[in-house]
Amino acid sequence: MKASTLRVGMNLWPPFLFAGIHVARIAPDWRSARVELRMRPWNRNYVGTHFGGSLFAMTDPFWMLLLMHRLGRDYFVWDRSAAIEFVKPGRGTVSTSFLVDDAVLDGIHAATAGGDKYLHWFDNEVADASGEVVARVRKQVYVRRKPDRRPATDDAAGG
């Protein structure tokens, strides 16, 4: 699937559409993404700021999706754990960006080369239009080579 096709689909996906989440960009090479959360009457909390669940949801699938496409079909990639710290009330449009750089990919390839699982933490800051941090999100992603893509062991070869 092309990144642009997924971006359009995600923007029409009811959980994002009705939460006010807008996928502004997914790079054609799957290296980066940018997501915005627009303030709407239906995604405000009791005190008129962004609902915390929407702030968290805007960051949910992107590290996993970017890694899946960057690593290719030889790997299992799953979200494993997450945490959010609410720093200040969010108002207006807030946004966050994701970037999978070569150093992260090299580290994942090295850690999983023998067939081992690898857990990697990613960090995001969600910021308002003035650049002030509204929330900090941590996501842990599980990565492992698929069984038929792992190196053969001596035991498996009968030796």
C-alpha positions in Angstrom: 0.0 0.0 0.0 1.2 3.5 -0.8 1.7 5.9 2.2 -0.7 8.4 0.6 -3.4 5.8 0.3 -3.1 4.9 4.0 -3.1 8.5 5.0 -6.4 9.1 3.2 -7.9 5.9 4.6 -6.9 6.9 8.1 -8.4 10.3 7.8 -11.7 8.7 6.8 -11.5 6.0 9.5 -14.3 6.7 12.0 -12.2 6.5 15.2 -9.9 9.2 13.8 -12.5 11.2 11.8 -14.8 11.6 14.8 -12.0 12.3 17.3 -10.8 15.2 15.2 -7.5 13.4 14.4 -6.0 14.4 11.0 -3.0 12.6 9.5 -1.3 15.5 7.8 1.5 13.5 6.2 3.1 10.1 5.9 6.3 10.2 3.9 6.3 8.1 0.7 9.3 6.2 2.1 7.5 5.5 5.4 10.3 7.3 7.3 8.1 9.9 9.0 4.6 11.1 9.7 2.8 14.1 11.1 -0.5 14.1 12.9 -2.8 16.8 14.1 -5.7 16.9 16.5 -8.2 19.6 15.8 -10.4 21.0 18.6 -14.1 20.1 18.0 -17.1 20.3 20.2 -17.3 16.5 20.4 -13.7 15.9 21.4 -13.5 18.4 24.3 -13.5 17.2 27.9 -15.6 18.6 30.7 -13.4 21.7 31.2 -13.2 22.5 27.5 -9.7 21.2 26.6 -8.7 18.3 24.5 -9.9 14.9 25.7 -6.9 12.9 26.9 -8.0 9.8 25.1 -7.8 11.7 21.8 -4.4 13.0 22.6 -3.2 9.5 23.2 -5.1 8.1 20.2 -3.4 10.5 17.8 -0.1 8.8 18.6 -1.3 5.2 18.8 -0.5 3.4 15.6 2.2 5.4 13.9 5.5 4.0 15.3 4.2 0.5 14.6 3.0 1.4 11.1 6.2 3.2 10.1 8.4 0.3 11.4 6.3 -2.3 9.7 6.8 -0.6 6.3 10.5 0.3 6.9 11.5 -3.2 8.1 9.4 -5.1 5.5 7.6 -8.5 5.6 10.5 -10.3 7.4 9.5 -8.9 10.8 6.7 -9.0 13.3 6.0 -5.6 14.7 3.6 -5.0 17.5 2.8 -2.3 20.0 3.8 -3.6 23.4 3.3 -0.8 26.0 2.6 2.9 26.2 2.4 5.8 28.7 1.2 9.4 28.5 2.1 12.4 30.6 -0.3 15.3 30.4 1.8 18.4 30.7 -0.7 21.2 30.2 -4.2 21.6 28.9 -4.4 21.3 25.1 -6.5 23.9 23.2 -6.8 24.6 19.5 -4.9 22.4 17.1 -2.1 20.2 18.5 0.3 18.1 16.6 3.1 15.6 16.8 5.7 14.1 14.4 7.3 10.7 14.1 10.7 10.0 12.5 12.3 6.6 12.1 15.9 7.4 11.4 18.7 5.1 10.1 20.3 4.7 13.6 17.0 3.2 15.0 16.7 0.9 12.0 20.3 -0.2 12.3 19.9 -0.9 16.0 16.8 -3.0 15.4 18.5 -5.0 12.6 21.5 -5.7 14.8 19.3 -6.6 17.9 17.1 -9.0 15.9 19.7 -10.5 13.5 19.9 -13.7 15.6 16.2 -14.1 15.8 15.8 -12.5 19.2 12.9 -10.2 20.1 13.7 -6.6 20.6 11.7 -3.9 22.5 12.3 -0.3 21.5 10.9 2.8 23.2 9.9 5.8 21.1 9.1 9.2 22.5 6.7 11.9 21.2 5.8 15.4 22.3 2.4 16.7 21.4 2.6 20.5 21.1 0.1 23.3 20.5 0.3 25.9 17.8 2.8 28.0 19.8 5.1 25.0 20.3 4.3 24.5 23.9 4.3 20.8 25.0 0.8 19.6 25.9 1.7 15.9 26.4 4.6 13.5 26.3 3.9 10.0 25.0 6.1 6.9 25.2 5.4 3.8 23.1 7.2 0.5 23.3 7.3 -1.6 20.1 8.1 -5.3 19.9 10.1 -6.4 16.9 11.2 -9.9 15.9 12.2 -11.6 12.7 9.5 -14.1 11.5 10.4 -17.7 12.2 11.1 -18.6 8.6 13.4 -15.5 8.3 15.5 -16.3 11.4 19.0 -17.9 11.0 19.1 -21.7 11.3 20.5 -22.9 14.6 22.7 -26.0 15.1 19.9 -27.7 17.0 17.5 -27.2 14.1 20.0 -28.6 11.7 20.5 -31.7 13.8 23.9 -30.8 15.1 
